[in-house]
Amino acid sequence: MTVLTHEHRPAPVQRRQTGASPLKILVWHWGRRGAGPIFAARLAAAFGTLDGCTAALSLPAGAEILAEPDAPDCAWREPTYRTPIGYAGQLLAGPIAARRIDRNLAALNPDIAICAMPALLDRRMTAGLRRRKTPYAVIVHDAAGHPGEALSFWLLGQHRLLRNAIGLFPLSGHVETMLRQQNLPTTIQKLWLPPFSFGPPPPPPLAHRGKPRLLCFGRLLPYKGLDLLADALASFGPNQPYDVRICGDGPKSPELGRLQAMPNVSVEHRWIPEAELPALIAWADAIILPYREASQSGVAAAAIAQGRYILATNVGGLPEQLKDVPGAKLCAPTAQAIAATLPTLFETPAAPPLTNPATNWTQFAASIRTALALG
């Protein structure tokens, strides 16, 4: 963890009220699907458990998790968009949106805001915060775009978002190093990616007593190494000894076509909603991450929380994230290394499911409060 010297430590956030009133923290993420809303909801809940803090959450009105039976408490549901045309309409509605944002910020009156993950309309929020002279910090999941991603960091306006924040919190040393190379004039403190739990603990790996089950899921983009996985599985021949599921959204590719044609491999090429994740992870004995590059992995965080085996390539922030995790193995990002490591994956016990993942999130939130000198 980065040590903050006196020169790097930000000035304490000034309270808008005096006395013993709690510190008001606003956590926002304005993307509808994926890990961002889940991450923001867990972070807001964690801040709410800290002594002397209250937390409010802002998500898009159409966020996937808000439609679930156990939807998080969301104080501010911001209208966003579902299509490119909807995004263009939001850009044209700037003055109306600015007034709405000012009203919401006035009602919540936060002392500080935390961007849980950058999204396209963040400049709308930061402009409102600037008008109120409210500081903000950013959780930084990536410092550069990955090959095949639809959104460029220029389109996201991430550089401006990061430059004007009072604190940046990368989730791996890999991302921290990249941020420091950008000479950003703000506090940078490396944290970690807390585990994502989904429902009750699943049965132990291999309890079904059949072929070992391997799961590769998430955004099926070029950097995820699907070609490496296909080559590794092909090396076992027509009687490859695993049941494999490839699940997720992304562009069509020759690699997906190859995988779909293989024996004992199924490809579910679609968006996987959060409601399906518990059963999906419970099906698997092991999560496989054959990535060519990675900042860190939310899929790995879910696997750790649910007590699954993990095979990952030793790229980017994955070695740091998986170091000392029982049942996790790292190998070189080649098909040969993946194929050689798979038969050894189940030789030692995996870590049991986490009994109280919320504790890790509370520690995460407390680290942010300490780093920003929040009273």
C-alpha positions as CSV (number, residue, x, y, z in Angstrom):
1,M,0.0,0.0,0.0
2,T,1.3,3.4,-0.9
3,V,2.5,5.5,2.0
4,L,1.2,9.1,1.9
5,T,3.7,11.7,3.0
6,H,2.5,15.0,4.5
7,E,3.0,16.7,1.2
8,H,0.8,14.2,-0.7
9,R,-2.0,14.1,1.9
10,P,-5.0,16.3,0.9
11,A,-6.4,18.9,3.2
12,P,-9.3,17.6,5.3
13,V,-12.7,17.9,3.7
14,Q,-14.5,20.9,5.2
15,R,-17.9,20.0,6.7
16,R,-20.9,22.0,5.6
17,Q,-22.3,21.9,9.1
18,T,-20.6,22.2,12.4
19,G,-20.8,20.1,15.6
20,A,-21.1,16.4,15.7
21,S,-23.1,16.0,12.4
22,P,-22.0,13.0,10.4
23,L,-19.8,13.2,7.3
24,K,-22.1,12.9,4.3
25,I,-20.7,10.8,1.4
26,L,-22.3,10.5,-2.0
27,V,-21.3,7.5,-4.0
28,W,-22.2,7.5,-7.7
29,H,-21.9,5.4,-10.9
30,W,-24.0,6.2,-13.9
31,G,-23.6,3.0,-16.0
32,R,-26.6,0.7,-16.1
33,R,-25.1,-2.8,-16.3
34,G,-22.2,-4.8,-15.2
35,A,-19.9,-4.5,-12.2
36,G,-20.2,-0.7,-11.8
37,P,-23.6,-0.5,-10.2
38,I,-22.8,-3.5,-7.9
39,F,-19.5,-2.0,-6.9
40,A,-21.1,1.4,-6.1
41,A,-23.9,-0.1,-4.1
42,R,-21.5,-2.2,-2.0
43,L,-19.3,0.8,-1.4
44,A,-22.1,3.1,-0.3
45,A,-23.4,0.4,2.1
46,A,-19.9,0.1,3.5
47,F,-19.5,3.8,4.1
48,G,-22.9,3.7,5.8
49,T,-21.5,1.3,8.4
50,L,-18.6,3.6,9.5
51,D,-19.0,5.6,12.6
52,G,-19.6,9.2,11.9
53,C,-20.6,8.7,8.3
54,T,-23.8,8.6,6.3
55,A,-23.8,7.5,2.7
56,A,-26.2,8.2,-0.3
57,L,-26.1,6.2,-3.5
58,S,-26.7,7.5,-7.0
59,L,-27.3,5.1,-9.9
60,P,-29.0,5.4,-13.3
61,A,-32.8,5.1,-13.1
62,G,-32.5,2.1,-15.4
63,A,-29.7,0.3,-13.6
64,E,-30.1,-3.5,-13.8
65,I,-29.7,-4.0,-10.0
66,L,-32.5,-1.6,-9.2
67,A,-35.0,-4.0,-10.8
68,E,-34.0,-6.9,-8.5
69,P,-36.0,-7.9,-5.4
70,D,-33.1,-7.0,-3.1
71,A,-32.4,-3.7,-4.8
72,P,-30.0,-1.4,-2.9
73,D,-31.3,1.8,-1.3
74,C,-30.7,4.4,-4.0
75,A,-31.4,8.0,-3.0
76,W,-30.8,9.5,-6.5
77,R,-31.9,7.7,-9.6
78,E,-30.5,9.7,-12.5
79,P,-32.1,9.5,-16.0
80,T,-29.4,8.4,-18.4
81,Y,-29.8,6.4,-21.7
82,R,-30.2,3.0,-23.3
83,T,-29.2,3.6,-26.9
84,P,-26.8,5.9,-28.8
85,I,-29.7,8.0,-29.8
86,G,-30.7,8.3,-26.1
87,Y,-27.1,9.4,-25.3
88,A,-27.3,12.1,-27.9
89,G,-30.6,13.2,-26.4
90,Q,-28.9,13.5,-23.0
91,L,-26.2,15.7,-24.5
92,L,-28.9,18.0,-25.9
93,A,-30.6,18.2,-22.5
94,G,-27.6,19.7,-20.7
95,P,-29.3,22.8,-19.1
96,I,-32.3,20.7,-17.9
97,A,-30.0,18.1,-16.5
98,A,-27.8,20.7,-14.8
99,R,-30.8,22.0,-12.9
100,R,-31.9,18.5,-11.9
101,I,-28.4,17.7,-10.6
102,D,-28.2,21.0,-8.7
103,R,-31.5,20.1,-7.0
104,N,-30.3,16.6,-6.0
105,L,-27.0,17.8,-4.7
106,A,-28.7,20.5,-2.7
107,A,-31.1,17.9,-1.2
108,L,-28.3,15.4,-0.3
109,N,-25.8,18.1,0.6
110,P,-22.7,15.8,0.5
111,D,-19.4,16.8,2.0
112,I,-17.6,14.6,-0.6
113,A,-18.5,12.5,-3.6
114,I,-16.9,9.2,-4.7
115,C,-17.0,8.1,-8.3
116,A,-17.2,4.3,-8.0
117,M,-16.4,3.7,-11.7
118,P,-16.2,6.2,-14.5
119,A,-19.1,6.4,-17.0
120,L,-20.1,8.6,-20.0
121,L,-22.1,11.3,-18.2
122,D,-19.7,11.9,-15.3
123,R,-18.8,15.4,-16.4
124,R,-22.4,16.3,-15.7
125,M,-21.9,15.3,-12.1
126,T,-18.5,16.9,-11.7
127,A,-19.8,20.2,-13.1
128,G,-22.5,20.2,-10.4
129,L,-20.0,19.3,-7.7
130,R,-17.8,22.1,-8.9
131,R,-20.6,24.6,-8.8
132,R,-21.1,23.6,-5.1
133,K,-17.4,23.5,-4.4
134,T,-17.8,19.8,-3.3
135,P,-14.7,17.7,-3.7
136,Y,-14.7,14.2,-5.2
137,A,-12.5,11.2,-5.4
138,V,-12.4,8.4,-8.0
139,I,-12.0,4.6,-7.7
140,V,-9.7,3.8,-10.7
141,H,-10.3,0.4,-12.2
142,D,-8.3,1.0,-15.4
143,A,-5.7,3.5,-16.4
144,A,-5.8,2.8,-20.1
145,G,-8.3,1.1,-22.4
146,H,-8.2,-2.6,-23.3
147,P,-8.2,-3.8,-26.9
148,G,-11.7,-4.1,-28.3
149,E,-13.5,-1.9,-25.7
150,A,-16.2,0.3,-27.2
151,L,-15.6,3.3,-25.0
152,S,-12.3,5.2,-25.3
153,F,-11.0,7.0,-22.3
154,W,-11.2,10.2,-24.4
155,L,-14.9,9.7,-24.8
156,L,-15.3,9.0,-21.1
157,G,-13.4,12.2,-20.3
158,Q,-11.4,10.1,-17.8
159,H,-8.2,12.2,-17.8
160,R,-10.1,15.3,-16.9
161,L,-12.1,13.4,-14.3
162,L,-8.9,12.1,-12.7
163,R,-7.0,15.5,-12.8
164,N,-9.6,17.3,-10.9
165,A,-10.2,14.7,-8.2
166,I,-8.7,15.2,-4.7
167,G,-7.9,11.5,-4.5
168,L,-7.4,8.5,-6.8
169,F,-7.7,4.9,-5.7
170,P,-6.4,2.3,-8.1
171,L,-7.3,-1.3,-7.3
172,S,-3.9,-2.8,-8.2
173,G,-0.2,-1.9,-8.3
174,H,-0.4,-2.3,-12.1
175,V,-2.9,0.5,-12.4
176,E,-1.2,2.6,-9.8
177,T,2.1,2.5,-11.8
178,M,0.2,3.6,-15.0
179,L,-1.5,6.5,-13.1
180,R,1.8,7.7,-11.7
181,Q,3.3,7.9,-15.1
182,Q,0.6,10.4,-16.0
183,N,1.9,12.9,-13.5
184,L,-1.6,13.6,-12.1
185,P,-1.6,16.4,-9.5
186,T,-3.5,14.5,-6.8
187,T,-3.2,11.9,-4.1
188,I,-2.9,8.4,-5.4
189,Q,-3.3,5.4,-3.0
190,K,-3.5,1.8,-4.0
191,L,-6.2,-0.2,-2.5
192,W,-7.6,-3.6,-3.6
193,L,-10.7,-5.1,-5.2
194,P,-13.0,-6.4,-2.5
195,P,-14.7,-9.7,-3.1
196,F,-18.1,-9.9,-4.8
197,S,-20.5,-12.4,-3.1
198,F,-23.8,-13.4,-4.7
199,G,-26.3,-15.0,-2.5
200,P,-25.6,-18.0,-0.1
201,P,-22.4,-20.0,-0.5
202,P,-22.5,-22.6,-3.2
203,P,-21.7,-26.3,-2.8
204,P,-18.0,-27.1,-2.6
205,P,-16.1,-27.5,-5.9
206,L,-16.3,-31.1,-7.4
207,A,-19.2,-32.0,-5.1
208,H,-21.2,-33.1,-8.2
209,R,-18.6,-35.9,-8.7
210,G,-18.6,-35.5,-12.5
211,K,-16.1,-34.0,-14.9
212,P,-14.4,-30.8,-13.6
213,R,-16.4,-27.8,-14.6
214,L,-14.6,-24.8,-16.0
215,L,-16.3,-21.4,-16.4
216,C,-15.1,-18.4,-18.4
217,F,-17.5,-15.5,-18.2
218,G,-17.6,-11.7,-18.5
219,R,-17.2,-9.4,-21.5
220,L,-15.9,-11.6,-24.3
221,L,-13.4,-9.1,-25.8
222,P,-10.2,-9.7,-27.7
223,Y,-7.9,-9.2,-24.7
224,K,-9.6,-12.0,-22.7
225,G,-7.6,-14.7,-24.5
226,L,-10.4,-16.8,-25.9
227,D,-8.0,-18.0,-28.6
228,L,-5.5,-19.2,-25.9
229,L,-8.3,-21.1,-24.2
230,A,-9.4,-22.7,-27.5
231,D,-5.9,-23.8,-28.3
232,A,-5.4,-25.1,-24.8
233,L,-8.6,-27.2,-24.9
234,A,-7.8,-28.4,-28.4
235,S,-4.5,-29.9,-27.1
236,F,-6.4,-32.4,-25.1
237,G,-8.0,-33.9,-28.2
238,P,-11.6,-35.0,-28.8
239,N,-11.9,-36.5,-25.3
240,Q,-10.9,-33.4,-23.4
241,P,-11.7,-34.1,-19.7
242,Y,-13.6,-31.0,-18.7
243,D,-17.1,-29.5,-19.1
244,V,-16.6,-25.9,-20.1
245,R,-19.0,-22.9,-20.3
246,I,-18.2,-19.7,-22.0
247,C,-20.7,-17.0,-21.0
248,G,-20.9,-13.3,-21.8
249,D,-21.5,-10.5,-24.2
250,G,-19.1,-9.2,-26.8
251,P,-18.4,-9.2,-30.5
252,K,-18.6,-12.4,-32.6
253,S,-15.2,-13.8,-33.3
254,P,-13.6,-16.9,-34.8
255,E,-12.4,-17.9,-31.4
256,L,-16.0,-18.2,-30.1
257,G,-16.9,-20.2,-33.2
258,R,-14.0,-22.6,-32.5
259,L,-15.0,-23.0,-28.9
260,Q,-18.7,-23.6,-29.7
261,A,-17.7,-26.5,-32.1
262,M,-15.6,-28.3,-29.5
263,P,-16.8,-31.3,-27.5
264,N,-18.0,-30.6,-23.9
265,V,-17.9,-26.8,-24.5
266,S,-21.0,-24.6,-24.5
267,V,-21.0,-21.0,-25.5
268,E,-23.8,-18.6,-24.2
269,H,-23.1,-15.5,-26.2
270,R,-25.3,-13.0,-24.4
271,W,-25.4,-10.5,-21.6
272,I,-25.5,-12.3,-18.2
273,P,-27.8,-10.4,-15.8
274,E,-26.8,-10.3,-12.1
275,A,-29.8,-12.5,-11.1
276,E,-28.1,-15.4,-13.0
277,L,-24.7,-15.0,-11.5
278,P,-25.2,-17.1,-8.3
279,A,-26.3,-20.2,-10.2
280,L,-23.6,-19.7,-12.8
281,I,-20.8,-19.5,-10.3
282,A,-22.2,-22.3,-8.3
283,W,-22.2,-24.6,-11.4
284,A,-18.5,-24.1,-11.8
285,D,-15.7,-25.9,-10.0
286,A,-13.1,-23.4,-11.4
287,I,-13.1,-20.0,-13.0
288,I,-10.6,-19.7,-15.9
289,L,-9.1,-16.3,-16.9
290,P,-6.9,-16.8,-19.9
291,Y,-6.3,-13.1,-20.3
292,R,-3.6,-11.4,-22.5
293,E,-3.8,-8.4,-20.2
294,A,-5.7,-7.2,-17.1
295,S,-5.9,-4.4,-14.6
296,Q,-7.5,-6.7,-12.0
297,S,-10.6,-8.9,-12.3
298,G,-14.1,-8.6,-10.9
299,V,-14.7,-12.2,-12.0
300,A,-11.7,-13.3,-9.9
301,A,-13.1,-11.3,-7.0
302,A,-16.4,-13.2,-7.3
303,A,-14.6,-16.5,-7.5
304,I,-12.7,-15.8,-4.4
305,A,-15.9,-14.9,-2.5
306,Q,-17.6,-18.1,-3.6
307,G,-14.7,-20.4,-2.9
308,R,-14.0,-21.5,-6.5
309,Y,-10.7,-22.6,-8.0
310,I,-9.1,-20.1,-10.3
311,L,-6.7,-20.5,-13.2
312,A,-5.4,-17.1,-14.5
313,T,-2.5,-15.9,-16.6
314,N,0.1,-13.9,-14.8
315,V,-0.6,-10.6,-16.6
316,G,-1.3,-7.1,-15.3
317,G,-2.7,-7.0,-11.8
318,L,-3.8,-10.6,-11.6
319,P,-0.7,-11.9,-9.8
320,E,-1.1,-9.3,-7.1
321,Q,-4.8,-10.0,-6.8
322,L,-4.5,-13.8,-6.6
323,K,-1.3,-14.0,-4.6
324,D,-1.7,-16.4,-1.6
325,V,-5.3,-17.3,-2.6
326,P,-5.7,-21.0,-1.9
327,G,-6.9,-22.8,-5.0
328,A,-5.6,-20.1,-7.4
329,K,-2.9,-20.9,-10.0
330,L,-1.1,-18.6,-12.3
331,C,0.6,-19.5,-15.6
332,A,2.1,-17.7,-18.6
333,P,-0.3,-16.3,-21.1
334,T,0.2,-19.1,-23.6
335,A,-2.0,-22.0,-24.7
336,Q,0.7,-24.4,-23.8
337,A,1.0,-23.1,-20.2
338,I,-2.8,-23.1,-19.7
339,A,-3.0,-26.7,-21.0
340,A,-0.1,-27.8,-18.7
341,T,-1.6,-26.1,-15.6
342,L,-5.2,-27.3,-15.9
343,P,-4.5,-30.9,-14.8
344,T,-2.8,-29.6,-11.7
345,L,-5.5,-27.1,-10.7
346,F,-7.5,-29.4,-8.3
347,E,-4.5,-30.9,-6.5
348,T,-4.9,-28.8,-3.4
349,P,-8.0,-27.5,-1.6
350,A,-9.6,-24.2,-2.7
351,A,-10.4,-21.5,-0.2
352,P,-13.8,-21.9,1.4
353,P,-16.5,-19.3,0.5
354,L,-16.1,-16.0,2.5
355,T,-18.5,-16.0,5.5
356,N,-18.7,-12.2,5.7
357,P,-17.5,-10.4,2.6
358,A,-19.0,-7.1,3.9
359,T,-16.1,-6.8,6.3
360,N,-13.7,-6.4,3.4
361,W,-15.8,-3.7,2.0
362,T,-15.9,-1.9,5.3
363,Q,-12.1,-2.0,5.5
364,F,-12.0,-0.7,1.9
365,A,-14.3,2.3,2.8
366,A,-12.3,3.0,6.0
367,S,-9.1,3.1,4.0
368,I,-10.6,5.8,1.7
369,R,-11.7,7.8,4.6
370,T,-8.3,7.7,6.2
371,A,-6.4,8.5,3.0
372,L,-8.6,11.5,2.3
373,A,-8.2,12.7,5.9
374,L,-12.0,12.7,6.3
375,G,-13.0,13.4,9.8
